[in-house]
């Protein structure tokens, strides 16, 4: 008889992984996630968490592969698609990123993270009007996210809508006064 993985060990590894993720200790997080995957190879949480840690560490190819593993385990997992899209963005595979992020949105139409990723990629592709449309949806879903307001501001600057850009960047700074890039943009707009 084959024994099943120790559920208390799996629970403990999941708790450790969350603590390390929040502390942004991604190298250590990878070790814990590898242990979790060894005990529970079909745990989609472990795979998408590992994909995200790899992405944060700049290991984009590995992050894409790990996200694919999570998607294979749970094809409807919008978060895994979102993480894969972010890793692809890191590889500057923008067309593929858009296809994957659209899949995330298809899986979860209320996924603000995916709309922000889409807006950021559209901005990088110089599709500024479309970027504003996507980020406006992200802001509608998650109005307290400073990065969304920043993406809206830079897209509006590219459309030469500086007054609206200033309002967006100032809203972002209200939400996160320490957001350095937003401070720089605001100072440039005030000129």
N, CA, C and O of each residue as an XYZ file, in Angstrom:
764
protein
N       0.832     -1.184      0.000
C       0.000      0.000      0.000
C       0.876      1.247      0.000
O       1.818      1.354      0.786
N       0.565      2.174     -0.871
C       1.317      3.422     -0.974
C       0.687      4.445     -0.029
O      -0.526      4.656     -0.052
N       1.514      5.076      0.799
C       0.974      6.088      1.707
C       0.872      7.427      0.987
O       1.668      7.738      0.101
N      -0.118      8.204      1.383
C      -0.294      9.511      0.773
C       0.637     10.511      1.439
O       1.084     10.288      2.564
N       0.932     11.611      0.755
C       1.800     12.628      1.356
C       1.216     13.127      2.671
O      -0.002     13.203      2.840
N       2.079     13.453      3.570
C       1.666     13.933      4.881
C       0.999     15.299      4.743
O       1.645     16.292      4.407
N      -0.305     15.329      5.011
C      -1.044     16.580      4.804
C      -0.585     17.687      5.750
O      -0.652     18.863      5.392
N      -0.123     17.338      6.939
C       0.360     18.391      7.839
C       1.661     18.999      7.316
O       1.894     20.195      7.494
N       2.502     18.205      6.681
C       3.738     18.718      6.089
C       3.413     19.627      4.903
O       4.028     20.679      4.732
N       2.451     19.218      4.095
C       2.028     20.047      2.956
C       1.482     21.375      3.465
O       1.813     22.435      2.934
N       0.644     21.312      4.494
C       0.086     22.536      5.071
C       1.195     23.432      5.606
O       1.166     24.646      5.403
N       2.162     22.848      6.281
C       3.279     23.615      6.837
C       4.106     24.265      5.724
O       4.495     25.427      5.841
N       4.375     23.527      4.655
C       5.143     24.079      3.536
C       4.373     25.206      2.842
O       4.969     26.194      2.414
N       3.065     25.059      2.734
C       2.259     26.138      2.144
C       2.329     27.397      3.004
O       2.468     28.504      2.483
N       2.234     27.226      4.311
C       2.317     28.375      5.221
C       3.691     29.037      5.134
O       3.795     30.264      5.101
N       4.747     28.213      5.098
C       6.101     28.756      4.954
C       6.241     29.520      3.643
O       6.830     30.600      3.595
N       5.694     28.944      2.595
C       5.816     29.599      1.285
C       5.114     30.945      1.285
O       5.621     31.900      0.696
N       3.968     31.043      1.928
C       3.251     32.323      1.970
C       4.038     33.355      2.778
O       4.115     34.521      2.391
N       4.616     32.932      3.886
C       5.437     33.831      4.707
C       6.626     34.348      3.899
O       6.923     35.542      3.924
N       7.299     33.457      3.189
C       8.461     33.849      2.385
C       8.054     34.734      1.206
O       8.780     35.662      0.848
N       6.895     34.452      0.601
C       6.414     35.271     -0.521
C       6.148     36.704     -0.055
O       6.569     37.664     -0.700
N       5.451     36.834      1.060
C       5.135     38.161      1.584
C       6.411     38.910      1.964
O       6.499     40.125      1.784
N       7.398     38.184      2.489
C       8.678     38.792      2.873
C       9.589     39.035      1.675
O      10.686     39.574      1.824
N       9.136     38.636      0.482
C       9.904     38.785     -0.760
C      11.263     38.093     -0.678
O      12.263     38.612     -1.175
N      11.290     36.929     -0.054
C      12.500     36.108      0.044
C      12.369     34.969     -0.973
O      12.176     33.807     -0.617
N      12.482     35.344     -2.243
C      12.140     34.453     -3.346
C      13.098     33.283     -3.521
O      12.667     32.198     -3.912
N      14.379     33.472     -3.243
C      15.317     32.348     -3.348
C      14.941     31.241     -2.362
O      14.912     30.064     -2.721
N      14.654     31.626     -1.125
C      14.232     30.653     -0.114
C      12.869     30.061     -0.469
O      12.618     28.876     -0.249
N      12.000     30.899     -1.018
C      10.677     30.444     -1.420
C      10.778     29.312     -2.438
O      10.028     28.338     -2.363
N      11.703     29.436     -3.388
C      11.864     28.374     -4.395
C      12.216     27.039     -3.750
O      11.732     25.996     -4.188
N      13.042     27.059     -2.725
C      13.430     25.822     -2.036
C      12.211     25.167     -1.386
O      11.993     23.963     -1.519
N      11.430     25.972     -0.688
C      10.229     25.449     -0.021
C       9.231     24.928     -1.057
O       8.629     23.873     -0.862
N       9.056     25.663     -2.153
C       8.115     25.218     -3.185
C       8.578     23.931     -3.857
O       7.756     23.083     -4.202
N       9.882     23.778     -4.045
C      10.386     22.517     -4.594
C      10.074     21.356     -3.649
O       9.742     20.260     -4.099
N      10.180     21.597     -2.344
C       9.830     20.560     -1.360
C       8.342     20.239     -1.439
O       7.942     19.076     -1.385
N       7.531     21.281     -1.568
C       6.091     21.086     -1.671
C       5.734     20.310     -2.934
O       4.900     19.405     -2.893
N       6.352     20.656     -4.042
C       6.084     19.954     -5.310
C       6.536     18.493     -5.228
O       5.892     17.613     -5.800
N       7.640     18.231     -4.520
C       8.103     16.855     -4.356
C       7.075     16.021     -3.580
O       6.868     14.847     -3.888
N       6.438     16.621     -2.585
C       5.416     15.917     -1.794
C       4.079     15.843     -2.523
O       3.358     14.851     -2.419
N       3.759     16.892     -3.253
C       2.447     16.993     -3.902
C       2.632     17.513     -5.327
O       2.371     18.685     -5.597
N       3.080     16.648     -6.239
C       3.413     17.108     -7.597
C       2.236     17.685     -8.380
O       2.445     18.392     -9.365
N       1.020     17.402     -7.966
C      -0.146     17.921     -8.683
C      -0.759     19.139     -7.998
O      -1.908     19.492     -8.262
N       0.004     19.774     -7.125
C      -0.478     20.952     -6.407
C      -0.279     22.181     -7.288
O       0.828     22.708     -7.396
N      -1.374     22.633     -7.919
C      -1.250     23.764     -8.853
C      -0.802     25.035     -8.139
O      -0.112     25.863     -8.735
N      -1.186     25.205     -6.860
C      -0.726     26.368     -6.087
C       0.796     26.426     -6.077
O       1.384     27.478     -6.330
N       1.427     25.305     -5.787
C       2.893     25.275     -5.710
C       3.512     25.636     -7.050
O       4.523     26.337     -7.105
N       2.911     25.159     -8.124
C       3.460     25.446     -9.454
C       3.300     26.918     -9.836
O       4.244     27.521    -10.347
N       2.124     27.507     -9.600
C       2.002     28.911     -9.996
C       2.747     29.828     -9.039
O       3.208     30.894     -9.445
N       2.873     29.433     -7.776
C       3.688     30.226     -6.844
C       5.162     30.180     -7.253
O       5.867     31.186     -7.179
N       5.617     28.998     -7.687
C       6.997     28.879     -8.151
C       7.203     29.676     -9.433
O       8.233     30.327     -9.600
N       6.238     29.629    -10.329
C       6.331     30.407    -11.573
C       6.477     31.887    -11.259
O       7.272     32.586    -11.887
N       5.708     32.362    -10.286
C       5.776     33.780     -9.939
C       7.116     34.123     -9.293
O       7.692     35.169     -9.591
N       7.613     33.265     -8.422
C       8.921     33.518     -7.797
C      10.025     33.554     -8.857
O      10.906     34.412     -8.811
N       9.974     32.634     -9.795
C      10.964     32.628    -10.876
C      10.879     33.913    -11.694
O      11.899     34.491    -12.069
N       9.654     34.352    -11.964
C       9.448     35.598    -12.714
C      10.053     36.778    -11.963
O      10.757     37.600    -12.550
N       9.780     36.859    -10.682
C      10.302     37.965     -9.867
C      11.826     37.965     -9.877
O      12.453     39.024     -9.872
N      12.417     36.776     -9.891
C      13.877     36.650     -9.906
C      14.475     36.839    -11.299
O      15.688     36.720    -11.474
N      13.629     37.133    -12.291
C      14.120     37.369    -13.648
C      14.394     36.099    -14.424
O      15.025     36.144    -15.480
N      13.935     34.976    -13.924
C      14.113     33.690    -14.608
C      12.845     33.412    -15.422
O      12.055     32.518    -15.116
N      12.691     34.220    -16.469
C      11.432     34.251    -17.206
C      11.131     32.959    -17.953
O       9.987     32.503    -17.945
N      12.115     32.364    -18.592
C      11.878     31.118    -19.333
C      11.399     30.031    -18.382
O      10.439     29.318    -18.679
N      12.066     29.903    -17.241
C      11.677     28.914    -16.244
C      10.287     29.240    -15.686
O       9.488     28.340    -15.427
N      10.007     30.543    -15.502
C       8.695     30.959    -15.010
C       7.581     30.587    -15.962
O       6.516     30.145    -15.533
N       7.820     30.764    -17.263
C       6.824     30.379    -18.268
C       6.583     28.872    -18.205
O       5.437     28.425    -18.230
N       7.653     28.095    -18.123
C       7.514     26.635    -18.080
C       6.737     26.192    -16.840
O       5.882     25.310    -16.923
N       7.031     26.795    -15.703
C       6.342     26.423    -14.462
C       4.871     26.844    -14.520
O       4.000     26.114    -14.047
N       4.590     28.012    -15.094
C       3.197     28.445    -15.257
C       2.447     27.484    -16.180
O       1.279     27.174    -15.946
N       3.124     27.017    -17.225
C       2.504     26.021    -18.109
C       2.140     24.756    -17.330
O       1.100     24.145    -17.577
N       3.011     24.366    -16.382
C       2.709     23.209    -15.535
C       1.466     23.438    -14.696
O       0.638     22.539    -14.549
N       1.330     24.636    -14.145
C       0.144     24.962    -13.352
C      -1.107     24.972    -14.222
O      -2.166     24.503    -13.806
N      -0.978     25.507    -15.430
C      -2.119     25.555    -16.354
C      -2.529     24.143    -16.765
O      -3.717     23.852    -16.897
N      -1.552     23.277    -16.965
C      -1.857     21.898    -17.321
C      -2.643     21.215    -16.197
O      -3.562     20.439    -16.460
N      -2.277     21.510    -14.945
C      -2.977     20.921    -13.803
C      -4.370     21.505    -13.608
O      -5.296     20.804    -13.200
N      -4.509     22.791    -13.904
C      -5.793     23.469    -13.725
C      -5.992     24.467    -14.866
O      -5.664     25.645    -14.723
N      -6.532     24.001    -16.004
C      -6.644     24.848    -17.198
C      -7.451     26.126    -17.007
O      -7.287     27.061    -17.792
N      -8.297     26.205    -16.018
C      -9.102     27.399    -15.804
C      -8.498     28.374    -14.812
O      -9.185     29.291    -14.363
N      -7.235     28.203    -14.458
C      -6.598     29.025    -13.428
C      -6.123     30.350    -14.025
O      -5.060     30.419    -14.642
N      -6.918     31.388    -13.833
C      -6.590     32.702    -14.390
C      -5.281     33.241    -13.832
O      -4.528     33.896    -14.553
N      -5.000     32.977    -12.558
C      -3.769     33.474    -11.960
C      -2.544     32.873    -12.653
O      -1.567     33.580    -12.896
N      -2.584     31.597    -12.967
C      -1.460     30.967    -13.667
C      -1.257     31.615    -15.041
O      -0.121     31.848    -15.453
N      -2.346     31.904    -15.745
C      -2.228     32.605    -17.031
C      -1.640     34.007    -16.831
O      -0.809     34.455    -17.620
N      -2.076     34.691    -15.772
C      -1.555     36.025    -15.485
C      -0.070     36.020    -15.189
O       0.667     36.889    -15.655
N       0.368     35.039    -14.413
C       1.792     34.920    -14.090
C       2.586     34.580    -15.345
O       3.668     35.122    -15.569
N       2.047     33.685    -16.157
C       2.721     33.346    -17.416
C       2.842     34.593    -18.294
O       3.885     34.821    -18.906
N       1.790     35.392    -18.358
C       1.826     36.612    -19.164
C       2.920     37.556    -18.669
O       3.651     38.134    -19.473
N       3.035     37.714    -17.353
C       4.079     38.584    -16.802
C       5.474     38.055    -17.146
O       6.370     38.838    -17.462
N       5.661     36.738    -17.087
C       6.962     36.155    -17.445
C       7.256     36.373    -18.929
O       8.384     36.698    -19.299
N       6.247     36.196    -19.774
C       6.425     36.449    -21.209
C       6.754     37.913    -21.464
O       7.562     38.230    -22.337
N       6.132     38.799    -20.709
C       6.440     40.228    -20.836
C       7.916     40.456    -20.520
O       8.583     41.247    -21.188
N       8.420     39.767    -19.507
C       9.837     39.871    -19.168
C      10.740     39.406    -20.296
O      11.866     39.882    -20.439
N      10.244     38.479    -21.092
C      10.991     38.003    -22.273
C      10.781     38.907    -23.487
O      11.337     38.657    -24.557
N       9.983     39.949    -23.318
C       9.631     40.882    -24.381
C       8.898     40.204    -25.530
O       9.016     40.613    -26.684
N       8.141     39.163    -25.200
C       7.291     38.463    -26.170
C       5.886     39.049    -26.068
O       4.957     38.398    -25.589
N       5.751     40.294    -26.529
C       4.539     41.056    -26.259
C       3.297     40.509    -26.939
O       2.219     40.519    -26.345
N       3.423     40.032    -28.169
C       2.254     39.491    -28.862
C       1.750     38.250    -28.142
O       0.546     38.091    -27.940
N       2.657     37.380    -27.760
C       2.270     36.177    -27.011
C       1.726     36.555    -25.635
O       0.794     35.923    -25.138
N       2.306     37.585    -25.022
C       1.817     38.049    -23.729
C       0.355     38.456    -23.829
O      -0.456     38.091    -22.978
N       0.022     39.208    -24.864
C      -1.376     39.638    -25.040
C      -2.312     38.444    -25.195
O      -3.404     38.437    -24.627
N      -1.901     37.445    -25.949
C      -2.751     36.262    -26.124
C      -2.982     35.562    -24.784
O      -4.101     35.145    -24.483
N      -1.931     35.434    -23.988
C      -2.044     34.743    -22.700
C      -2.841     35.581    -21.701
O      -3.672     35.045    -20.968
N      -2.595     36.886    -21.668
C      -3.337     37.727    -20.715
C      -4.812     37.786    -21.096
O      -5.672     37.869    -20.219
N      -5.111     37.743    -22.374
C      -6.518     37.688    -22.788
C      -7.169     36.382    -22.343
O      -8.360     36.352    -22.032
N      -6.388     35.307    -22.313
C      -6.887     34.021    -21.805
C      -7.186     34.142    -20.306
O      -8.187     33.605    -19.830
N      -6.325     34.842    -19.564
C      -6.566     35.065    -18.135
C      -7.865     35.833    -17.930
O      -8.658     35.499    -17.050
N      -8.079     36.860    -18.741
C      -9.297     37.674    -18.637
C     -10.520     36.847    -19.022
O     -11.587     36.988    -18.424
N     -10.360     35.989    -20.020
C     -11.454     35.101    -20.417
C     -11.828     34.176    -19.256
O     -13.007     33.920    -19.013
N     -10.815     33.676    -18.543
C     -11.060     32.779    -17.414
C     -11.679     33.519    -16.229
O     -12.528     32.975    -15.523
N     -11.242     34.769    -16.019
C     -11.701     35.558    -14.865
C     -11.875     37.015    -15.284
O     -10.934     37.803    -15.187
N     -13.072     37.382    -15.747
C     -13.302     38.734    -16.264
C     -13.111     39.857    -15.230
O     -13.032     41.025    -15.611
N     -13.038     39.534    -13.962
C     -12.868     40.542    -12.910
C     -11.420     40.592    -12.408
O     -11.179     41.069    -11.299
N     -10.463     40.118    -13.188
C      -9.068     39.959    -12.779
C      -8.286     41.245    -13.090
O      -7.735     41.400    -14.179
N      -8.251     42.149    -12.125
C      -7.614     43.458    -12.318
C      -6.142     43.330    -12.701
O      -5.661     44.073    -13.556
N      -5.427     42.404    -12.083
C      -4.009     42.169    -12.389
C      -3.808     41.932    -13.884
O      -2.873     42.462    -14.485
N      -4.693     41.130    -14.476
C      -4.572     40.822    -15.903
C      -4.805     42.064    -16.755
O      -4.116     42.269    -17.754
N      -5.765     42.886    -16.370
C      -6.008     44.126    -17.125
C      -4.813     45.085    -17.016
O      -4.472     45.767    -17.983
N      -4.179     45.133    -15.830
C      -2.981     45.989    -15.695
C      -1.848     45.468    -16.561
O      -1.148     46.248    -17.206
N      -1.664     44.157    -16.579
C      -0.631     43.567    -17.438
C      -0.926     43.876    -18.897
O      -0.031     44.260    -19.650
N      -2.176     43.709    -19.293
C      -2.570     43.996    -20.676
C      -2.291     45.451    -21.015
O      -1.740     45.748    -22.075
N      -2.665     46.355    -20.127
C      -2.438     47.783    -20.368
C      -0.951     48.079    -20.504
O      -0.545     48.838    -21.384
N      -0.143     47.486    -19.640
C       1.296     47.715    -19.681
C       1.891     47.234    -21.002
O       2.734     47.913    -21.589
N       1.458     46.077    -21.465
C       1.973     45.530    -22.731
C       1.486     46.371    -23.915
O       2.251     46.641    -24.841
N       0.238     46.778    -23.886
C      -0.266     47.647    -24.963
C       0.520     48.952    -24.996
O       0.820     49.465    -26.074
N       0.852     49.489    -23.839
C       1.696     50.693    -23.784
C       3.045     50.412    -24.437
O       3.527     51.206    -25.245
N       3.655     49.276    -24.085
C       4.968     48.925    -24.657
C       4.893     48.740    -26.175
O       5.888     48.921    -26.876
N       3.719     48.380    -26.674
C       3.501     48.229    -28.118
C       3.043     49.551    -28.765
O       2.685     49.580    -29.943
N       3.059     50.629    -27.991
C       2.644     51.961    -28.452
C       1.175     52.014    -28.858
O       0.792     52.819    -29.707
N       0.367     51.172    -28.263
C      -1.080     51.180    -28.490
C      -1.720     51.877    -27.285
O      -2.350     51.244    -26.438
N      -1.539     53.199    -27.237
C      -1.836     53.968    -26.041
C      -3.330     54.058    -25.726
O      -3.718     53.954    -24.562
N      -4.169     54.249    -26.737
C      -5.614     54.325    -26.484
C      -6.126     53.005    -25.905
O      -6.916     52.989    -24.962
N      -5.657     51.896    -26.492
C      -6.060     50.586    -26.002
C      -5.519     50.348    -24.589
O      -6.170     49.704    -23.766
N      -4.323     50.874    -24.320
C      -3.742     50.748    -22.980
C      -4.614     51.473    -21.959
O      -4.866     50.952    -20.873
N      -5.073     52.669    -22.305
C      -5.944     53.427    -21.394
C      -7.241     52.664    -21.149
O      -7.712     52.592    -20.014
N      -7.813     52.101    -22.188
C      -9.052     51.332    -22.033
C      -8.837     50.157    -21.081
O      -9.657     49.922    -20.193
N      -7.751     49.425    -21.259
C      -7.469     48.265    -20.401
C      -7.200     48.690    -18.961
O      -7.701     48.068    -18.024
N      -6.416     49.739    -18.785
C      -6.100     50.152    -17.416
C      -7.318     50.782    -16.739
O      -7.461     50.681    -15.520
N      -8.179     51.416    -17.492
C      -9.401     51.940    -16.889
C     -10.247     50.803    -16.312
O     -10.870     50.956    -15.262
N     -10.264     49.673    -17.003
C     -10.985     48.496    -16.474
C     -10.303     47.993    -15.201
O     -10.980     47.627    -14.240
N      -8.985     47.973    -15.187
C      -8.252     47.541    -13.987
C      -8.555     48.471    -12.820
O      -8.769     48.012    -11.698
N      -8.575     49.770    -13.079
C      -8.853     50.746    -12.023
C     -10.292     50.604    -11.534
O     -10.558     50.735    -10.339
N     -11.204     50.341    -12.440
C     -12.599     50.120    -12.052
C     -12.701     48.933    -11.087
O     -13.455     48.974    -10.114
N     -11.936     47.884    -11.369
C     -11.969     46.673    -10.541
C     -11.190     46.821     -9.242
O     -11.554     46.236     -8.222
N     -10.122     47.600     -9.282
C      -9.225     47.733     -8.133
C      -8.752     49.185     -8.030
O      -7.604     49.486     -8.357
N      -9.625     50.081     -7.580
C      -9.304     51.515     -7.599
C      -8.165     51.917     -6.652
O      -7.618     53.011     -6.786
N      -7.806     51.068     -5.717
C      -6.766     51.417     -4.746
C      -5.369     50.980     -5.185
O      -4.429     51.058     -4.393
N      -5.214     50.526     -6.419
C      -3.916     50.077     -6.897
C      -3.173     51.232     -7.564
O      -3.568     51.699     -8.632
N      -2.110     51.681     -6.933
C      -1.353     52.843     -7.420
C      -0.734     52.590     -8.795
O      -0.677     53.500     -9.622
N      -0.272     51.372     -9.045
C       0.376     51.078    -10.317
C      -0.590     51.271    -11.482
O      -0.188     51.748    -12.543
N      -1.852     50.910    -11.298
C      -2.841     51.112    -12.355
C      -2.969     52.584    -12.739
O      -3.041     52.923    -13.920
N      -2.995     53.442    -11.743
C      -3.086     54.883    -12.019
C      -1.821     55.386    -12.723
O      -1.886     56.267    -13.580
N      -0.679     54.818    -12.353
C       0.579     55.192    -13.003
C       0.572     54.778    -14.482
O       0.942     55.568    -15.350
N       0.155     53.551    -14.762
C       0.084     53.089    -16.159
C      -0.874     53.969    -16.953
O      -0.613     54.293    -18.112
N      -1.975     54.351    -16.329
C      -2.924     55.254    -17.000
C      -2.237     56.589    -17.310
O      -2.389     57.137    -18.402
N      -1.486     57.099    -16.341
C      -0.811     58.387    -16.530
C       0.201     58.342    -17.670
O       0.206     59.231    -18.522
N       1.053     57.325    -17.700
C       2.071     57.291    -18.764
C       1.427     57.096    -20.133
O       1.920     57.615    -21.134
N       0.329     56.350    -20.177
C      -0.375     56.172    -21.448
C      -0.986     57.491    -21.908
O      -0.948     57.816    -23.094
N      -1.549     58.247    -20.973
C      -2.144     59.538    -21.313
C      -1.087     60.550    -21.751
O      -1.342     61.365    -22.637
N       0.090     60.505    -21.141
C       1.189     61.387    -21.581
C       1.505     61.090    -23.045
O       1.716     62.006    -23.840
N       1.535     59.816    -23.391
C       1.836     59.439    -24.784
C       0.754     59.901    -25.742
O       1.006     60.075    -26.934
N      -0.447     60.098    -25.226
C      -1.548     60.626    -26.041
C      -1.626     62.153    -25.952
O      -2.554     62.774    -26.470
N      -0.634     62.739    -25.287
C      -0.541     64.191    -25.096
C      -1.743     64.747    -24.326
O      -2.205     65.857    -24.593
N      -2.229     63.978    -23.390
C      -3.315     64.396    -22.506
C      -2.724     64.626    -21.115
O      -3.006     63.892    -20.168
N      -1.899     65.665    -21.023
C      -1.105     65.886    -19.817
C      -1.930     66.237    -18.587
O      -1.573     65.824    -17.483
N      -3.004     66.971    -18.733
C      -3.826     67.313    -17.565
C      -4.439     66.051    -16.957
O      -4.422     65.866    -15.741
N      -4.970     65.201    -17.806
C      -5.540     63.939    -17.318
C      -4.444     63.039    -16.745
O      -4.665     62.336    -15.759
N      -3.259     63.065    -17.367
C      -2.134     62.275    -16.868
C      -1.726     62.740    -15.478
O      -1.456     61.924    -14.597
N      -1.682     64.054    -15.288
C      -1.324     64.606    -13.985
C      -2.331     64.170    -12.915
O      -1.940     63.810    -11.805
N      -3.605     64.203    -13.245
C      -4.631     63.764    -12.292
C      -4.442     62.286    -11.943
O      -4.577     61.900    -10.781
N      -4.132     61.466    -12.935
C      -3.940     60.033    -12.697
C      -2.708     59.773    -11.843
O      -2.758     58.964    -10.916
N      -1.609     60.445    -12.140
C      -0.389     60.212    -11.376
C      -0.547     60.731     -9.951
O      -0.019     60.136     -9.011
N      -1.265     61.831     -9.788
C      -1.500     62.336     -8.432
C      -2.376     61.376     -7.633
O      -2.163     61.200     -6.433
N      -3.349     60.760     -8.278
C      -4.168     59.751     -7.583
C      -3.298     58.571     -7.174
O      -3.440     58.055     -6.066
N      -2.406     58.141     -8.048
C      -1.488     57.062     -7.709
C      -0.613     57.415     -6.514
O      -0.358     56.573     -5.653
N      -0.161     58.649     -6.466
C       0.680     59.091     -5.343
C      -0.118     59.242     -4.049
O       0.436     59.073     -2.963
N      -1.390     59.553     -4.146
C      -2.236     59.552     -2.942
C      -2.288     58.147     -2.346
O      -2.274     57.975     -1.127
N      -2.348     57.158     -3.215
C      -2.442     55.766     -2.772
C      -1.105     55.226     -2.291
O      -1.055     54.410     -1.370
N      -0.006     55.685     -2.920
C       1.333     55.214     -2.557
C       2.311     56.380     -2.673
O       2.942     56.563     -3.713
N       2.437     57.175     -1.595
C       3.300     58.366     -1.641
C       4.773     58.060     -1.933
O       5.511     58.954     -2.348
N       5.201     56.844     -1.729
C       6.595     56.487     -1.973
C       6.867     55.925     -3.362
O       7.961     55.420     -3.615
N       5.903     56.001     -4.258
C       6.032     55.443     -5.609
C       6.954     56.364     -6.413
O       6.520     57.389     -6.938
N       8.223     55.986     -6.500
C       9.265     56.832     -7.081
C       8.986     57.203     -8.534
O       9.087     58.374     -8.898
N       8.641     56.239     -9.358
C       8.392     56.533    -10.778
C       7.233     57.505    -10.949
O       7.256     58.358    -11.836
N       6.229     57.375    -10.103
C       5.093     58.300    -10.177
C       5.521     59.707     -9.765
O       5.072     60.691    -10.353
N       6.384     59.804     -8.761
C       6.890     61.110     -8.330
C       7.671     61.778     -9.454
O       7.514     62.975     -9.696
N       8.502     61.018    -10.132
C       9.293     61.547    -11.244
C       8.368     62.029    -12.357
O       8.566     63.115    -12.902
N       7.366     61.232    -12.695
C       6.436     61.624    -13.745
C       5.665     62.882    -13.359
O       5.496     63.783    -14.181
N       5.201     62.950    -12.126
C       4.483     64.145    -11.669
C       5.372     65.388    -11.789
O       4.932     66.437    -12.259
N       6.629     65.250    -11.354
C       7.557     66.389    -11.428
C       7.791     66.818    -12.876
O       7.894     68.011    -13.160
N       7.875     65.851    -13.792
C       8.043     66.177    -15.213
C       6.817     66.898    -15.750
O       6.939     67.850    -16.521
N       5.637     66.446    -15.344
C       4.407     67.062    -15.825
C       4.226     68.477    -15.274
O       3.661     69.345    -15.940
N       4.702     68.693    -14.077
C       4.612     70.038    -13.478
C       5.703     70.967    -14.000
O       5.626     72.189    -13.874
N       6.726     70.343    -14.592
C       7.778     70.955    -15.295
C       8.517     72.080    -14.906
O       9.417     72.507    -15.629
